[in-house]
Amino acid sequence: MLDIYFFKSLLAVFFCGLSIKLMDDYLDRYLDKTSGKRTLAFELKQATLPYALLSFSLAVALDYSSALSLFWASYILGMGYDYQKVLPTGLKSYQESLILLLLGAYLLSFLEVISALGIILTIQLLDDLIDLKEDQLNYRNNFVYLLGKRQVVLLVLLLSTINIYLDFEKTIMVYLTAPLIVKLVEKEKKVGKGLVD
């Protein structure tokens, strides 16, 4: 029988994923609007960030290790598309990501951070496969452009195997909650809607 710790961790993964999705959609809200994509961030407007922080704080309270590792992994990988970009800290994105990686390995564990990176990368690759046509139309970054569709599919299978080996429970939790989060925060695309609505 599953214990209370499992359910606390599952909720932590859900709230962490929700906070990541809300912030990602908030940053992409203008691109989403031009493509007719409606998200919860579009409806919440400026309230998106407070709700994202609230969601993340709940995740940390429930299971700080899973929440921090997944959130930091998302941040690190989010910098990957433009690793030479100079950030407000004065550091390049790859330098900031490296510092966060080392900090995560020190405060949590190297295995915790590496498993989270693998899981989040897998989710990103799956998202890129699903959104390929939309990303092409809107000139968004997509791993499929760099690697090819077949290679991305193979990489997803390989990473999933590694993820399950490194952290079975966290991998399953993320794979279960990710589709639910997308379903909750994204609305059906309205054809013909864009900047004028």
C-alpha positions as a printed Julia matrix, in Angstrom:
197×3 Matrix{Float64}:
  0.0    0.0     0.0
  1.29   3.44   -0.89
  2.27   5.55    2.13
  1.65   9.23    2.9
  5.15  10.16    1.74
  4.34   9.03   -1.79
  1.22  11.2    -1.95
  3.07  14.2    -0.5
  5.79  13.77   -3.11
  3.2   13.36   -5.87
  1.51  16.6    -4.83
  4.9   18.31   -4.62
  5.72  17.25   -8.17
  2.3   18.46   -9.34
  2.6   21.9    -7.71
  6.19  22.27   -8.88
  5.19  21.39  -12.43
  2.28  23.82  -12.22
  4.58  26.65  -11.14
  7.01  25.89  -13.97
  4.2   25.77  -16.53
  2.64  29.02  -15.3
  5.92  30.91  -15.48
  6.81  29.45  -18.87
  3.41  30.41  -20.26
  3.72  33.88  -18.73
  7.04  34.44  -20.51
  5.56  33.15  -23.79
  2.2   34.91  -23.45
  2.68  37.26  -26.42
  3.87  34.47  -28.71
  0.95  32.35  -27.55
 -1.47  35.18  -28.28
 -0.27  35.6   -31.85
 -0.71  31.88  -32.5
 -4.18  31.81  -30.91
 -3.06  29.62  -28.01
 -4.92  30.31  -24.76
 -3.39  29.49  -21.4
 -4.2   30.17  -17.76
 -1.35  32.69  -17.71
 -3.18  34.67  -20.38
 -6.25  34.83  -18.16
 -4.39  35.57  -14.9
 -2.17  38.25  -16.46
 -0.04  39.9   -13.73
 -1.41  37.51  -11.11
  0.36  34.61  -12.83
  3.67  35.09  -11.03
  2.22  35.28   -7.48
  0.21  32.11   -8.16
  3.29  30.42   -9.61
  5.27  31.3    -6.48
  2.44  30.09   -4.26
  2.36  26.79   -6.14
  6.12  26.39   -5.84
  6.05  27.17   -2.11
  3.48  24.41   -1.63
  5.71  22.02   -3.55
  8.73  22.87   -1.38
  6.68  22.46    1.81
  5.55  18.99    0.69
  8.87  17.66   -0.63
 11.68  20.2    -0.91
 14.14  17.81   -2.57
 11.9   16.89   -5.49
 10.57  20.43   -5.85
 13.97  22.14   -5.86
 15.65  19.61   -8.13
 12.88  19.74  -10.74
 12.54  23.51  -10.62
 16.28  24.1   -10.89
 16.55  21.54  -13.69
 13.88  23.45  -15.6
 15.78  26.69  -15.1
 19.09  25.16  -16.18
 17.62  23.61  -19.32
 15.67  26.77  -20.05
 18.99  28.56  -20.47
 20.23  25.92  -22.91
 18.81  27.43  -26.09
 20.89  30.6   -25.7
 23.83  29.64  -23.52
 25.9   32.71  -24.49
 23.2   35.22  -23.49
 24.28  37.7   -20.81
 21.76  37.69  -17.95
 20.87  40.47  -15.46
 23.41  38.96  -13.03
 26.17  39.84  -15.51
 26.88  36.16  -16.07
 26.32  34.25  -19.28
 23.46  31.78  -19.14
 25.75  28.73  -19.17
 27.74  30.17  -16.25
 24.61  30.77  -14.2
 23.36  27.28  -15.05
 26.67  25.73  -14.0
 26.58  27.55  -10.66
 23.02  26.36  -10.05
 23.99  22.81  -11.01
 26.86  22.8    -8.51
 24.69  24.41   -5.84
 22.02  21.78   -6.38
 24.55  18.97   -6.18
 25.86  20.41   -2.9
 22.53  21.19   -1.22
 20.63  18.14   -2.48
 22.74  15.48   -4.15
 24.38  15.01   -7.51
 22.07  12.08   -8.29
 18.98  14.12   -7.38
 19.95  16.92   -9.74
 21.05  14.65  -12.6
 17.85  12.6   -12.44
 15.79  15.81  -12.45
 17.7   17.11  -15.47
 17.02  13.86  -17.32
 13.33  13.94  -16.48
 12.82  17.59  -17.45
 14.81  17.13  -20.66
 12.56  14.2   -21.57
  9.44  16.3   -20.97
 10.92  19.1   -23.08
 11.69  16.72  -25.93
  8.17  15.29  -25.82
  6.76  18.81  -25.81
  8.91  19.71  -28.82
  7.63  16.66  -30.7
  4.02  17.55  -29.95
  4.43  21.26  -30.76
  6.66  20.84  -33.82
  4.24  22.27  -36.39
  3.19  25.15  -34.15
  6.83  25.98  -33.32
  7.69  26.01  -37.02
  4.91  28.48  -37.73
  5.95  30.76  -34.85
  9.75  30.39  -35.23
 10.22  28.97  -31.74
 13.21  26.98  -30.56
 12.72  23.23  -30.86
 15.12  20.34  -30.31
 13.67  18.54  -33.33
 15.23  21.21  -35.56
 18.66  20.43  -34.13
 18.52  16.65  -33.86
 15.82  15.4   -36.21
 12.51  13.73  -35.34
 13.74  10.12  -35.3
 16.73  11.03  -33.13
 14.51  12.87  -30.65
 12.18   9.86  -30.36
 15.14   7.56  -29.71
 16.56  10.03  -27.19
 13.22  10.13  -25.35
 13.23   6.32  -25.07
 16.84   6.26  -23.91
 16.36   9.04  -21.36
 13.17   7.44  -20.04
 15.06   4.22  -19.39
 17.84   6.1   -17.58
 15.33   8.2   -15.63
 13.5    5.12  -14.39
 16.79   3.56  -13.33
 17.98   6.67  -11.48
 14.7    7.63   -9.79
 11.73   5.44  -10.6
  9.17   7.19   -8.37
  9.98  10.75   -9.41
 10.0    9.77  -13.09
  6.57   8.16  -12.87
  5.19  11.09  -10.86
  6.33  13.62  -13.47
  5.09  11.5   -16.38
  1.67  11.21  -14.68
  1.26  14.85  -13.65
  2.69  16.61  -16.74
 -0.27  15.82  -19.06
 -2.71  16.76  -16.3
 -1.03  20.14  -15.79
 -1.11  20.89  -19.53
 -4.8   19.95  -19.63
 -5.56  22.24  -16.7
 -3.73  25.37  -17.86
 -4.18  25.25  -21.63
 -7.44  25.88  -23.39
 -8.41  24.7   -26.83
 -6.79  26.76  -29.53
 -9.13  29.24  -31.14
 -8.67  29.21  -34.88
 -8.3   32.64  -36.41
 -7.68  34.34  -33.09
 -4.53  36.32  -32.54
 -3.43  39.87  -31.9
 -6.8   41.3   -32.73
 -8.77  39.49  -30.03
